[in-house]
Amino acid sequence: MFQQRSVFGIMNLIGCWFGAMPFCHGVGGLAGQYKFLGVAKLVLGLVLGSSLVKILDQFSVGVLGVLLLFDGIKLAMCSRDMNSKEESVVMLICTVVSLVGSSAAI
């Protein structure tokens, strides 16, 4: 029988191809934050229009990179709870699939 984390992982892997919102149980609520920020950015884009692009261009790529680094570290800390090689292999496969399936590896 599948454990809860396996079911969430499989649903995220399958759902992304159909435009589903990523979700998780834990991980600091990153999926919920992603959904909230996505809606907030859509509303800002509709309200502010092209002036929003000028505002967003003021953010340095380095600052955004540091934010991404800390999110990555926070998510990677979940791997400390891996107790077996099987769990580590599942995590590695999920990472490879997500990097190959998106343009994040480029």
C-alpha positions in Angstrom: 0.0 0.0 0.0 1.3 3.5 -0.9 2.3 5.8 1.9 0.8 9.3 1.9 4.0 11.0 0.6 4.1 8.6 -2.3 0.5 9.3 -3.3 1.2 13.1 -3.1 4.3 12.7 -5.2 2.6 10.6 -7.9 -0.4 13.0 -8.0 2.0 16.0 -8.4 3.9 14.2 -11.2 0.7 13.3 -13.1 -1.3 16.5 -12.4 1.4 18.9 -13.6 0.8 17.7 -17.2 -2.9 18.7 -16.9 -2.3 22.1 -15.3 -3.0 21.0 -11.7 -1.8 23.1 -8.8 1.1 21.4 -7.0 0.3 20.4 -3.5 2.0 18.8 -0.5 1.5 17.8 3.1 4.1 19.8 5.0 7.2 21.3 3.4 6.5 24.7 5.0 3.4 25.3 2.9 5.4 26.1 -0.2 2.7 24.8 -2.5 0.1 27.0 -0.8 2.4 30.0 -1.0 2.9 29.3 -4.7 -0.8 29.3 -5.3 -1.4 32.4 -3.2 1.4 34.3 -4.9 0.2 33.2 -8.3 -3.3 34.6 -7.7 -1.8 37.8 -6.2 0.4 38.3 -9.3 -2.5 37.7 -11.7 -4.6 40.3 -9.8 -1.6 42.8 -9.8 -1.1 42.2 -13.5 -4.7 42.9 -14.3 -4.8 46.0 -12.1 -1.4 47.5 -12.9 -0.9 46.3 -16.4 2.4 47.2 -18.1 3.5 49.4 -15.2 3.9 46.2 -13.2 6.7 45.0 -15.5 8.7 48.2 -14.7 8.3 47.5 -11.0 9.3 43.8 -11.3 12.4 44.8 -13.4 13.7 46.6 -10.3 14.3 43.3 -8.5 17.9 42.1 -9.0 18.3 38.6 -10.3 20.8 37.9 -7.5 18.2 38.7 -4.9 15.7 36.3 -6.5 18.5 33.7 -6.8 19.2 33.9 -3.0 15.5 33.5 -2.3 15.4 30.4 -4.5 18.5 29.1 -2.8 16.9 29.3 0.7 13.7 27.7 -0.6 15.8 24.9 -2.1 17.7 24.4 1.2 14.5 24.3 3.1 13.0 21.6 0.8 16.3 19.6 0.8 16.2 19.4 4.6 13.3 17.0 4.2 15.8 14.4 3.0 17.3 14.2 6.5 14.3 12.0 7.4 15.1 9.4 4.9 15.7 6.1 6.7 16.3 3.7 3.9 17.9 3.6 0.4 14.5 3.0 -1.1 13.2 6.4 0.2 16.4 8.0 -1.1 16.0 6.5 -4.5 12.3 7.7 -4.7 13.5 11.2 -3.8 16.3 11.1 -6.4 13.9 9.9 -9.1 11.4 12.7 -8.3 14.2 15.3 -8.5 15.5 14.0 -11.8 12.0 13.9 -13.3 11.2 17.4 -12.2 14.5 18.7 -13.5 14.2 16.9 -16.9 10.5 17.7 -17.2 10.9 21.4 -16.7 13.4 23.9 -18.0 14.8 24.3 -14.4 17.9 22.3 -15.4 18.8 24.7 -18.2 
